Amino acid sequence: MRKTFLPFSPPLIGEEEIAEVVDTLRSAWITTGPKVKQFEVEFAAAVSAPSALALSSCTAALHVALAALGIGPGDLVITTPMTFCSTVHVIEQVGAQPVLVDVEPVTLNLNMSEVRKTLQRLNGAPGRGGPVKAIIPVHLYGHPCDVEQVLDIASEYKLAVIEDAAHALPAKHKGRVIGSHANGSEVPVLTCFSFYATKNLTTGEGGMLTGRPELVDEARIWSLHGMNRDAWKRYSSGGSWYYEVVRPGFKYNMTDLQAAIGLHQLRKLPSFHRRRQEIVQQYNEAFSLLAGVETPVQNDGVEHAWHLYVLRLHSPELAISRADFIEELKRRNIGSSVHFIPVHLHPYYRDKYRFRPDDFPVACREWERLVSLPLSPKMTEGDVDDVIAAVKDIAALKRVQLEQPRDAISKYAAPAST
């Protein structure tokens, strides 16, 4: 057993990031300035996006995306119950109403067949318009949604697309990196990334919005008090003190201190991703034959970002509840988590919209057996071995036997409970 606790997802910060932050502290500029601008340019290039806006969080990116699209009271926005609450909060915060649609059982991403049925019910025939104005697909755990289906449906029903890509850097769908789909799209596409401490690229806190320049420029105004000039444009040597407030905006700007970290994290992202893939391969080899646990999938045509490695417990073969499984990991000094409690089970949304657990049966069934294992490029081979040993030890104590892996689709579609 480990002698020290292994955190669930420790960040990997190097001397390059530290030196860049020190350089920023010693400069004349620590808030939004030249390093933020550089980070925006380099990030846009990295994901082949036409334009980028650095922000204080992915939540901020989602919020200003809705504002920039003019979505507000009376509008409906489709999204998933299987996400962090911020995805749905921002819809509420602009005065629109979230429309939750259940997930498909393999990836737990939005079920696009159900999305189409929902649009037929709410908006009627394609092209007629209706109260649904946008769709927010979530690339859950780093496995991209079927982006082509999302864009096809959005085009048919004249919807904007706001991708929640908090987990999806640097994922690809059919060879195209997430963040690039605004290029050539018939409908507005804005993509929102997270740089929270646990993410594949971190700035401590932070986020990025990418999309068409005209939409990103509109979002930029919303992101800083609705002012038509940011601090760099007002206080740098070539700037002007004069500004006007043209929107009732927010305070969502990223600082140069954060961007200083992000610049080097972005350059290290390919090596971070390779290390995540190595750990996932070791986990898959260790757990794919272990009865009672089901390993995550990667569909054809997808390059998974592997932000999270999520096991699903199979109760008929594993005589332990999810809660006890997590406690057993903790006793072995292994951190873990659960992603996510479905939105419709939280009291605010449950009570406001009178949701019942079985309104979204796949999301409700599957979340009860999810456990996220440690996954970080900072993990050593010893750390990985300790996680594998802990999971196998718990399984052995519960008399789980080895078996051949079940078919990926049938196993995820099978009913289960803890």
VOPAGU-2260 file (C-alpha; in pm, 1 decimal, decimal comma):
REM VOPAGU-2260
SITE   aa  ch    i         X         Y         Z
SITE  MET   A    0       0,0       0,0       0,0
SITE  ARG   A    1     115,6     353,8     -77,7
SITE  LYS   A    2     256,6     554,5     209,8
SITE  THR   A    3     140,4     889,7      68,1
SITE  PHE   A    4    -188,7     996,8     -83,9
SITE  LEU   A    5    -207,1    1013,8    -465,3
SITE  PRO   A    6    -423,8    1314,2    -561,8
SITE  PHE   A    7    -690,1    1254,2    -823,8
SITE  SER   A    8    -542,6    1489,2   -1087,2
SITE  PRO   A    9    -232,5    1684,6    -984,8
SITE  PRO   A   10    -114,1    1957,3   -1226,8
SITE  LEU   A   11     227,4    1938,5   -1390,2
SITE  ILE   A   12     395,7    2281,2   -1368,7
SITE  GLY   A   13     756,8    2315,3   -1483,7
SITE  GLU   A   14    1034,8    2565,3   -1436,6
SITE  GLU   A   15     948,0    2727,4   -1770,1
SITE  GLU   A   16     603,8    2829,8   -1642,9
SITE  ILE   A   17     750,2    2956,2   -1315,5
SITE  ALA   A   18    1014,1    3163,1   -1494,3
SITE  GLU   A   19     750,6    3311,9   -1726,5
SITE  VAL   A   20     532,8    3411,6   -1431,4
SITE  VAL   A   21     833,1    3572,7   -1259,8
SITE  ASP   A   22     912,7    3758,8   -1581,2
SITE  THR   A   23     553,2    3884,5   -1589,8
SITE  LEU   A   24     566,8    3994,6   -1226,1
SITE  ARG   A   25     882,4    4191,9   -1300,0
SITE  SER   A   26     728,4    4354,2   -1607,6
SITE  ALA   A   27     504,7    4658,1   -1622,3
SITE  TRP   A   28     200,5    4443,9   -1702,7
SITE  ILE   A   29      29,3    4172,0   -1496,0
SITE  THR   A   30    -335,6    4200,6   -1603,2
SITE  THR   A   31    -473,2    4153,1   -1957,1
SITE  GLY   A   32    -188,1    4253,6   -2184,8
SITE  PRO   A   33      72,9    4127,6   -2431,4
SITE  LYS   A   34     101,9    3772,4   -2297,5
SITE  VAL   A   35    -274,1    3722,9   -2312,1
SITE  LYS   A   36    -267,9    3840,0   -2673,9
SITE  GLN   A   37      18,3    3601,5   -2752,4
SITE  PHE   A   38    -160,2    3313,4   -2580,7
SITE  GLU   A   39    -474,9    3380,2   -2784,2
SITE  VAL   A   40    -281,8    3375,2   -3111,4
SITE  GLU   A   41     -87,3    3058,3   -3027,3
SITE  PHE   A   42    -393,9    2877,2   -2895,6
SITE  ALA   A   43    -601,5    2961,0   -3204,0
SITE  ALA   A   44    -323,1    2822,2   -3420,4
SITE  ALA   A   45    -297,5    2506,0   -3208,2
SITE  VAL   A   46    -666,4    2416,9   -3257,6
SITE  SER   A   47    -694,7    2562,6   -3610,3
SITE  ALA   A   48    -953,7    2815,5   -3492,2
SITE  PRO   A   49   -1017,6    3139,6   -3681,0
SITE  SER   A   50   -1003,1    3351,1   -3363,3
SITE  ALA   A   51    -965,6    3313,6   -2985,6
SITE  LEU   A   52   -1051,7    3502,1   -2667,2
SITE  ALA   A   53    -879,9    3422,2   -2336,1
SITE  LEU   A   54   -1109,9    3434,8   -2033,7
SITE  SER   A   55   -1121,9    3368,5   -1662,3
SITE  SER   A   56   -1289,6    3026,2   -1699,8
SITE  CYS   A   57   -1471,3    2793,9   -1935,7
SITE  THR   A   58   -1791,7    2899,8   -1761,3
SITE  ALA   A   59   -1715,0    3257,4   -1865,6
SITE  ALA   A   60   -1660,7    3136,9   -2223,0
SITE  LEU   A   61   -1998,4    2962,4   -2226,8
SITE  HIS   A   62   -2168,9    3269,0   -2078,8
SITE  VAL   A   63   -2025,0    3524,4   -2321,9
SITE  ALA   A   64   -2089,0    3284,4   -2611,7
SITE  LEU   A   65   -2460,4    3289,9   -2532,4
SITE  ALA   A   66   -2452,4    3667,8   -2487,3
SITE  ALA   A   67   -2266,7    3722,1   -2814,2
SITE  LEU   A   68   -2529,4    3513,6   -2996,5
SITE  GLY   A   69   -2809,8    3721,2   -2847,4
SITE  ILE   A   70   -2969,1    3427,5   -2667,5
SITE  GLY   A   71   -3192,5    3529,8   -2379,9
SITE  PRO   A   72   -3545,5    3525,3   -2235,1
SITE  GLY   A   73   -3791,8    3312,4   -2430,7
SITE  ASP   A   74   -3518,4    3109,8   -2599,0
SITE  LEU   A   75   -3452,7    2739,6   -2543,5
SITE  VAL   A   76   -3108,1    2575,9   -2547,9
SITE  ILE   A   77   -3056,1    2200,5   -2578,1
SITE  THR   A   78   -2785,8    2036,0   -2371,6
SITE  THR   A   79   -2707,7    1723,7   -2171,5
SITE  PRO   A   80   -2782,8    1627,4   -1810,4
SITE  MET   A   81   -2444,6    1449,1   -1795,4
SITE  THR   A   82   -2220,4    1749,3   -1737,4
SITE  PHE   A   83   -2091,5    1985,1   -1472,0
SITE  CYS   A   84   -2359,2    2227,1   -1357,0
SITE  SER   A   85   -2194,8    2533,1   -1519,8
SITE  THR   A   86   -2300,1    2414,3   -1866,4
SITE  VAL   A   87   -2662,8    2459,4   -1765,2
SITE  HIS   A   88   -2615,4    2749,6   -1522,8
SITE  VAL   A   89   -2511,5    2985,4   -1803,1
SITE  ILE   A   90   -2835,7    2915,3   -1990,0
SITE  GLU   A   91   -3029,2    3015,4   -1680,3
SITE  GLN   A   92   -2808,5    3320,5   -1628,0
SITE  VAL   A   93   -2897,9    3472,5   -1968,3
SITE  GLY   A   94   -3265,5    3413,9   -1897,2
SITE  ALA   A   95   -3308,7    3127,5   -2144,0
SITE  GLN   A   96   -3437,6    2780,5   -2055,9
SITE  PRO   A   97   -3230,8    2460,6   -2070,4
SITE  VAL   A   98   -3381,3    2165,1   -2253,3
SITE  LEU   A   99   -3210,0    1847,7   -2133,8
SITE  VAL   A  100   -3177,5    1549,1   -2366,9
SITE  ASP   A  101   -3056,6    1206,8   -2254,3
SITE  VAL   A  102   -2718,1    1063,7   -2347,1
SITE  GLU   A  103   -2622,1     759,2   -2550,5
SITE  PRO   A  104   -2489,8     469,4   -2341,7
SITE  VAL   A  105   -2142,0     415,6   -2485,8
SITE  THR   A  106   -1973,5     757,3   -2459,3
SITE  LEU   A  107   -2240,4     930,9   -2245,7
SITE  ASN   A  108   -2238,9    1216,7   -2497,0
SITE  LEU   A  109   -2565,9    1365,8   -2622,8
SITE  ASN   A  110   -2790,3    1116,5   -2799,1
SITE  MET   A  111   -2834,0    1289,7   -3133,8
SITE  SER   A  112   -3138,2    1081,7   -3228,2
SITE  GLU   A  113   -3309,2    1210,4   -2914,0
SITE  VAL   A  114   -3196,6    1564,8   -2996,0
SITE  ARG   A  115   -3367,1    1537,2   -3334,4
SITE  LYS   A  116   -3688,8    1409,6   -3174,1
SITE  THR   A  117   -3679,8    1697,5   -2926,1
SITE  LEU   A  118   -3639,2    1951,7   -3206,3
SITE  GLN   A  119   -3925,2    1797,7   -3401,8
SITE  ARG   A  120   -4142,6    1835,8   -3094,5
SITE  LEU   A  121   -4036,6    2192,3   -3006,1
SITE  ASN   A  122   -3942,3    2356,7   -3336,9
SITE  GLY   A  123   -4145,1    2152,0   -3583,4
SITE  ALA   A  124   -4014,8    2089,3   -3933,0
SITE  PRO   A  125   -3652,6    2172,9   -4018,3
SITE  GLY   A  126   -3590,2    2528,6   -4137,6
SITE  ARG   A  127   -3908,0    2675,3   -3985,6
SITE  GLY   A  128   -3744,6    2824,8   -3680,7
SITE  GLY   A  129   -3872,4    2797,3   -3328,4
SITE  PRO   A  130   -3791,2    2860,1   -2965,0
SITE  VAL   A  131   -3480,7    2636,6   -2963,7
SITE  LYS   A  132   -3195,1    2868,1   -3065,3
SITE  ALA   A  133   -2880,9    2672,9   -2980,6
SITE  ILE   A  134   -2734,7    2340,0   -2880,1
SITE  ILE   A  135   -2451,2    2290,7   -2630,8
SITE  PRO   A  136   -2290,7    1950,3   -2686,8
SITE  VAL   A  137   -2040,3    1840,8   -2422,0
SITE  HIS   A  138   -1736,2    1640,7   -2533,9
SITE  LEU   A  139   -1753,9    1435,3   -2217,5
SITE  TYR   A  140   -1433,1    1303,7   -2057,2
SITE  GLY   A  141   -1245,6    1407,3   -2373,4
SITE  HIS   A  142   -1436,4    1181,9   -2615,2
SITE  PRO   A  143   -1576,3    1409,6   -2887,2
SITE  CYS   A  144   -1942,3    1408,3   -2977,9
SITE  ASP   A  145   -2033,7    1317,8   -3333,7
SITE  VAL   A  146   -1959,8    1671,3   -3453,7
SITE  GLU   A  147   -2085,9    1604,7   -3805,2
SITE  GLN   A  148   -2427,1    1503,3   -3671,7
SITE  VAL   A  149   -2438,1    1806,8   -3444,8
SITE  LEU   A  150   -2361,1    2042,5   -3733,5
SITE  ASP   A  151   -2605,2    1869,1   -3967,8
SITE  ILE   A  152   -2889,6    1901,9   -3719,1
SITE  ALA   A  153   -2791,1    2261,6   -3637,1
SITE  SER   A  154   -2792,4    2345,8   -4008,0
SITE  GLU   A  155   -3135,2    2185,6   -4061,9
SITE  TYR   A  156   -3291,5    2370,5   -3768,4
SITE  LYS   A  157   -3088,8    2695,8   -3797,4
SITE  LEU   A  158   -2930,0    2658,6   -3453,3
SITE  ALA   A  159   -2610,4    2800,2   -3314,8
SITE  VAL   A  160   -2361,2    2548,3   -3171,4
SITE  ILE   A  161   -2166,6    2617,0   -2853,0
SITE  GLU   A  162   -1926,1    2330,5   -2786,6
SITE  ASP   A  163   -1844,4    2263,7   -2422,9
SITE  ALA   A  164   -1488,6    2145,1   -2481,5
SITE  ALA   A  165   -1375,2    2172,7   -2119,5
SITE  HIS   A  166   -1249,0    1812,4   -2142,3
SITE  ALA   A  167   -1162,7    1804,0   -2510,6
SITE  LEU   A  168    -814,0    1949,4   -2557,4
SITE  PRO   A  169    -656,8    1818,9   -2785,5
SITE  ALA   A  170    -929,2    1581,1   -2908,0
SITE  LYS   A  171   -1007,1    1520,3   -3275,0
SITE  HIS   A  172   -1313,2    1398,3   -3461,4
SITE  LYS   A  173   -1248,6    1243,8   -3803,1
SITE  GLY   A  174    -911,6    1415,5   -3824,1
SITE  ARG   A  175   -1035,7    1763,0   -3728,1
SITE  VAL   A  176    -929,0    1907,2   -3395,4
SITE  ILE   A  177   -1203,7    2025,7   -3162,9
SITE  GLY   A  178   -1203,8    2403,3   -3200,7
SITE  SER   A  179   -1166,8    2402,1   -3580,1
SITE  HIS   A  180   -1528,4    2343,7   -3681,1
SITE  ALA   A  181   -1618,2    2712,1   -3704,3
SITE  ASN   A  182   -1419,7    2714,5   -4027,2
SITE  GLY   A  183   -1660,1    2680,2   -4319,0
SITE  SER   A  184   -1963,7    2602,6   -4101,4
SITE  GLU   A  185   -2307,8    2710,0   -4223,2
SITE  VAL   A  186   -2410,0    2790,9   -3866,1
SITE  PRO   A  187   -2235,4    2984,7   -3587,6
SITE  VAL   A  188   -1996,5    2758,5   -3395,1
SITE  LEU   A  189   -1826,8    2872,4   -3075,2
SITE  THR   A  190   -1602,9    2639,6   -2874,1
SITE  CYS   A  191   -1529,3    2676,2   -2502,9
SITE  PHE   A  192   -1216,8    2534,4   -2335,3
SITE  SER   A  193   -1118,8    2505,8   -1968,4
SITE  PHE   A  194    -776,8    2561,5   -1811,0
SITE  TYR   A  195    -878,5    2469,9   -1455,4
SITE  ALA   A  196    -610,3    2311,2   -1236,7
SITE  THR   A  197    -707,7    1952,3   -1326,7
SITE  LYS   A  198    -736,7    2006,6   -1702,4
SITE  ASN   A  199    -503,6    1884,4   -1978,3
SITE  LEU   A  200    -365,4    2238,4   -2000,9
SITE  THR   A  201    -386,0    2460,3   -1693,6
SITE  THR   A  202    -350,4    2826,3   -1611,0
SITE  GLY   A  203    -473,4    2765,7   -1254,2
SITE  GLU   A  204    -810,1    2910,4   -1347,9
SITE  GLY   A  205    -892,6    3018,4   -1700,6
SITE  GLY   A  206   -1062,7    2940,4   -2027,3
SITE  MET   A  207   -1070,9    3016,0   -2398,9
SITE  LEU   A  208   -1345,1    3088,1   -2650,6
SITE  THR   A  209   -1281,1    3020,2   -3018,7
SITE  GLY   A  210   -1488,5    3087,1   -3328,5
SITE  ARG   A  211   -1550,9    3329,8   -3609,6
SITE  PRO   A  212   -1375,1    3666,0   -3558,9
SITE  GLU   A  213   -1697,3    3869,3   -3561,3
SITE  LEU   A  214   -1852,6    3653,9   -3286,8
SITE  VAL   A  215   -1533,4    3641,6   -3081,9
SITE  ASP   A  216   -1503,4    4021,9   -3110,4
SITE  GLU   A  217   -1860,0    4057,5   -2982,1
SITE  ALA   A  218   -1782,4    3816,4   -2697,5
SITE  ARG   A  219   -1469,7    4019,3   -2617,1
SITE  ILE   A  220   -1684,4    4326,7   -2552,0
SITE  TRP   A  221   -1915,1    4128,0   -2324,4
SITE  SER   A  222   -1616,8    3980,7   -2138,3
SITE  LEU   A  223   -1491,0    4313,3   -1996,5
SITE  HIS   A  224   -1778,1    4529,8   -1871,8
SITE  GLY   A  225   -1912,0    4585,8   -2222,7
SITE  MET   A  226   -1629,5    4832,5   -2289,1
SITE  ASN   A  227   -1511,0    4892,1   -2643,3
SITE  ARG   A  228   -1145,6    4916,8   -2530,7
SITE  ASP   A  229    -962,8    4682,9   -2292,7
SITE  ALA   A  230    -681,8    4792,1   -2060,8
SITE  TRP   A  231    -410,6    4712,7   -2315,9
SITE  LYS   A  232    -579,9    4937,1   -2573,1
SITE  ARG   A  233    -616,3    5214,4   -2312,2
SITE  TYR   A  234    -290,3    5208,8   -2120,2
SITE  SER   A  235     -22,9    5077,2   -2355,9
SITE  SER   A  236     201,7    5323,2   -2536,2
SITE  GLY   A  237     -17,9    5318,8   -2845,5
SITE  GLY   A  238    -348,3    5327,6   -2661,2
SITE  SER   A  239    -608,4    5591,5   -2578,5
SITE  TRP   A  240    -768,3    5658,1   -2243,3
SITE  TYR   A  241   -1114,3    5704,0   -2396,3
SITE  TYR   A  242   -1366,5    5418,7   -2396,7
SITE  GLU   A  243   -1740,4    5367,9   -2419,1
SITE  VAL   A  244   -1963,9    5108,1   -2255,8
SITE  VAL   A  245   -2174,7    4950,0   -2530,1
SITE  ARG   A  246   -2302,8    4634,2   -2352,4
SITE  PRO   A  247   -2402,4    4549,8   -1992,5
SITE  GLY   A  248   -2100,8    4323,4   -1974,9
SITE  PHE   A  249   -1916,5    4102,5   -1728,4
SITE  LYS   A  250   -1568,3    4085,6   -1570,8
SITE  TYR   A  251   -1424,9    3774,1   -1732,1
SITE  ASN   A  252   -1080,0    3872,9   -1862,7
SITE  MET   A  253    -769,4    3654,5   -1828,4
SITE  THR   A  254    -454,4    3806,4   -1677,4
SITE  ASP   A  255     -99,9    3800,8   -1814,6
SITE  LEU   A  256      -1,4    3600,8   -1505,7
SITE  GLN   A  257    -235,9    3322,3   -1613,6
SITE  ALA   A  258    -135,1    3349,0   -1978,7
SITE  ALA   A  259     231,6    3320,0   -1879,2
SITE  ILE   A  260     155,9    2970,5   -1748,3
SITE  GLY   A  261     -66,1    2887,2   -2043,3
SITE  LEU   A  262     195,5    2971,0   -2306,2
SITE  HIS   A  263     430,1    2697,3   -2183,0
SITE  GLN   A  264     151,5    2452,8   -2099,6
SITE  LEU   A  265      30,8    2483,6   -2459,1
SITE  ARG   A  266     378,3    2405,7   -2594,2
SITE  LYS   A  267     394,9    2099,2   -2368,2
SITE  LEU   A  268      45,7    1978,7   -2456,1
SITE  PRO   A  269     160,7    1716,3   -2712,5
SITE  SER   A  270     391,7    1551,1   -2458,8
SITE  PHE   A  271     124,4    1574,2   -2187,8
SITE  HIS   A  272    -120,9    1403,7   -2422,1
SITE  ARG   A  273     122,1    1123,9   -2506,4
SITE  ARG   A  274     173,2    1053,7   -2136,3
SITE  ARG   A  275    -202,0    1042,1   -2077,0
SITE  GLN   A  276    -235,4     793,1   -2362,5
SITE  GLU   A  277      39,2     576,4   -2211,9
SITE  ILE   A  278    -136,7     566,1   -1874,1
SITE  VAL   A  279    -470,7     486,3   -2038,9
SITE  GLN   A  280    -311,8     198,4   -2228,9
SITE  GLN   A  281    -172,1      56,3   -1904,5
SITE  TYR   A  282    -509,3      90,9   -1731,8
SITE  ASN   A  283    -690,1     -73,7   -2022,8
SITE  GLU   A  284    -447,4    -367,1   -2029,5
SITE  ALA   A  285    -487,1    -414,8   -1655,1
SITE  PHE   A  286    -865,9    -379,2   -1632,8
SITE  SER   A  287   -1008,7    -506,6   -1961,5
SITE  LEU   A  288   -1020,0    -866,6   -1833,8
SITE  LEU   A  289   -1132,0    -778,7   -1483,3
SITE  ALA   A  290   -1490,2    -879,9   -1416,6
SITE  GLY   A  291   -1700,1    -618,8   -1244,7
SITE  VAL   A  292   -1536,2    -313,0   -1402,0
SITE  GLU   A  293   -1591,5    -175,0   -1750,9
SITE  THR   A  294   -1324,8      30,3   -1923,6
SITE  PRO   A  295   -1395,2     341,6   -2134,4
SITE  VAL   A  296   -1419,8     325,9   -2511,7
SITE  GLN   A  297   -1279,8     525,6   -2800,2
SITE  ASN   A  298   -1499,3     518,3   -3109,7
SITE  ASP   A  299   -1358,4     484,5   -3459,2
SITE  GLY   A  300   -1261,4     817,9   -3611,5
SITE  VAL   A  301   -1197,0     972,5   -3271,9
SITE  GLU   A  302    -879,3    1086,5   -3101,1
SITE  HIS   A  303    -969,3    1098,5   -2732,5
SITE  ALA   A  304    -824,2    1379,5   -2520,8
SITE  TRP   A  305    -826,6    1147,1   -2217,3
SITE  HIS   A  306    -901,9    1419,9   -1969,8
SITE  LEU   A  307   -1065,5    1155,8   -1750,9
SITE  TYR   A  308   -1037,2     780,0   -1718,6
SITE  VAL   A  309   -1377,3     659,7   -1600,3
SITE  LEU   A  310   -1446,2     302,9   -1490,9
SITE  ARG   A  311   -1801,1     174,6   -1463,7
SITE  LEU   A  312   -1876,3     -74,8   -1190,1
SITE  HIS   A  313   -2088,0    -376,2   -1280,7
SITE  SER   A  314   -2279,4    -473,9    -969,5
SITE  PRO   A  315   -2380,2    -830,6   -1059,1
SITE  GLU   A  316   -2010,1    -916,8   -1072,4
SITE  LEU   A  317   -1870,7    -677,6    -812,8
SITE  ALA   A  318   -2010,2    -707,2    -461,7
SITE  ILE   A  319   -1941,1    -350,8    -354,0
SITE  SER   A  320   -2122,2     -19,3    -391,1
SITE  ARG   A  321   -1968,1     272,9    -575,0
SITE  ALA   A  322   -1939,0     468,3    -249,4
SITE  ASP   A  323   -1757,4     181,5     -78,3
SITE  PHE   A  324   -1533,2     130,5    -382,0
SITE  ILE   A  325   -1421,6     494,8    -354,2
SITE  GLU   A  326   -1364,5     455,3      18,9
SITE  GLU   A  327   -1155,3     144,2     -42,3
SITE  LEU   A  328    -942,4     339,3    -290,4
SITE  LYS   A  329    -899,4     613,9     -34,0
SITE  ARG   A  330    -788,9     360,5     229,7
SITE  ARG   A  331    -517,5     261,2     -15,0
SITE  ASN   A  332    -416,0     627,3     -55,5
SITE  ILE   A  333    -563,4     657,5    -404,8
SITE  GLY   A  334    -771,9     964,5    -489,1
SITE  SER   A  335   -1073,9     934,9    -717,5
SITE  SER   A  336   -1390,0    1122,3    -811,4
SITE  VAL   A  337   -1729,0    1094,1    -982,7
SITE  HIS   A  338   -1812,2    1274,0   -1309,3
SITE  PHE   A  339   -2090,4    1379,1   -1285,9
SITE  ILE   A  340   -2404,6    1392,1   -1076,8
SITE  PRO   A  341   -2660,6    1451,9   -1355,1
SITE  VAL   A  342   -2795,5    1805,7   -1362,0
SITE  HIS   A  343   -3159,0    1703,1   -1323,9
SITE  LEU   A  344   -3085,6    1541,3    -986,0
SITE  HIS   A  345   -2960,1    1865,4    -829,2
SITE  PRO   A  346   -3225,8    2035,1    -612,4
SITE  TYR   A  347   -3234,0    2366,3    -804,6
SITE  TYR   A  348   -3310,4    2204,4   -1141,7
SITE  ARG   A  349   -3510,4    1916,5    -997,2
SITE  ASP   A  350   -3743,5    2152,4    -814,6
SITE  LYS   A  351   -3769,4    2429,1   -1077,6
SITE  TYR   A  352   -3843,5    2195,5   -1369,4
SITE  ARG   A  353   -4000,5    1908,9   -1168,7
SITE  PHE   A  354   -3754,9    1658,8   -1308,2
SITE  ARG   A  355   -3775,1    1295,8   -1202,6
SITE  PRO   A  356   -3469,0    1068,9   -1196,7
SITE  ASP   A  357   -3604,8     849,5   -1476,2
SITE  ASP   A  358   -3667,3    1145,3   -1710,2
SITE  PHE   A  359   -3317,8    1074,2   -1843,1
SITE  PRO   A  360   -3277,3     703,7   -1773,9
SITE  VAL   A  361   -2935,4     644,7   -1932,4
SITE  ALA   A  362   -2772,0     937,4   -1751,5
SITE  CYS   A  363   -2937,7     839,3   -1424,1
SITE  ARG   A  364   -2847,7     471,0   -1453,9
SITE  GLU   A  365   -2487,2     518,4   -1557,2
SITE  TRP   A  366   -2379,5     791,6   -1315,3
SITE  GLU   A  367   -2453,1     559,5   -1024,1
SITE  ARG   A  368   -2164,7     334,3   -1127,8
SITE  LEU   A  369   -1900,2     582,6   -1247,2
SITE  VAL   A  370   -1558,1     616,9   -1080,9
SITE  SER   A  371   -1285,1     843,1   -1222,0
SITE  LEU   A  372    -933,1     714,6   -1154,7
SITE  PRO   A  373    -620,6     933,2   -1125,8
SITE  LEU   A  374    -493,5    1047,8   -1465,8
SITE  SER   A  375    -221,1    1309,4   -1502,0
SITE  PRO   A  376     107,1    1342,7   -1692,6
SITE  LYS   A  377     264,6    1408,6   -1353,9
SITE  MET   A  378     202,5    1048,1   -1249,1
SITE  THR   A  379     507,9     823,0   -1226,6
SITE  GLU   A  380     513,4     457,6   -1328,0
SITE  GLY   A  381     497,1     378,3    -958,9
SITE  ASP   A  382     181,2     587,4    -924,5
SITE  VAL   A  383      18,7     404,5   -1215,2
SITE  ASP   A  384     116,8      67,9   -1068,2
SITE  ASP   A  385     -32,3     169,1    -733,4
SITE  VAL   A  386    -366,7     259,0    -891,4
SITE  ILE   A  387    -378,4     -69,8   -1081,3
SITE  ALA   A  388    -284,0    -267,2    -773,0
SITE  ALA   A  389    -549,9     -92,3    -563,9
SITE  VAL   A  390    -830,6    -162,0    -812,9
SITE  LYS   A  391    -724,5    -526,0    -850,1
SITE  ASP   A  392    -693,3    -567,0    -475,1
SITE  ILE   A  393   -1045,0    -436,4    -415,2
SITE  ALA   A  394   -1178,1    -666,3    -687,6
SITE  ALA   A  395    -997,9    -966,2    -536,3
SITE  LEU   A  396   -1140,2    -896,2    -193,0
SITE  LYS   A  397   -1486,3    -903,2    -345,8
SITE  ARG   A  398   -1415,1   -1239,9    -509,9
SITE  VAL   A  399   -1427,2   -1108,2    -863,0
SITE  GLN   A  400   -1302,7   -1357,1   -1120,9
SITE  LEU   A  401   -1133,7   -1292,1   -1454,4
SITE  GLU   A  402   -1342,4   -1322,3   -1769,5
SITE  GLN   A  403   -1335,4   -1226,2   -2133,9
SITE  PRO   A  404   -1440,4    -863,3   -2197,1
SITE  ARG   A  405   -1802,0    -811,9   -2303,7
SITE  ASP   A  406   -1902,9    -640,1   -2624,5
SITE  ALA   A  407   -1853,1    -265,5   -2571,4
SITE  ILE   A  408   -2200,2    -160,2   -2679,1
SITE  SER   A  409   -2397,3    -430,8   -2504,0
SITE  LYS   A  410   -2214,1    -387,8   -2177,6
SITE  TYR   A  411   -2280,8     -14,8   -2161,9
SITE  ALA   A  412   -2640,3     -55,3   -2265,3
SITE  ALA   A  413   -2710,2    -318,9   -1998,2
SITE  PRO   A  414   -2906,6    -198,5   -1694,5
SITE  ALA   A  415   -2701,0    -174,9   -1379,4
SITE  SER   A  416   -2726,5     -45,4   -1026,8
SITE  THR   A  417   -2492,2     -13,1    -731,0
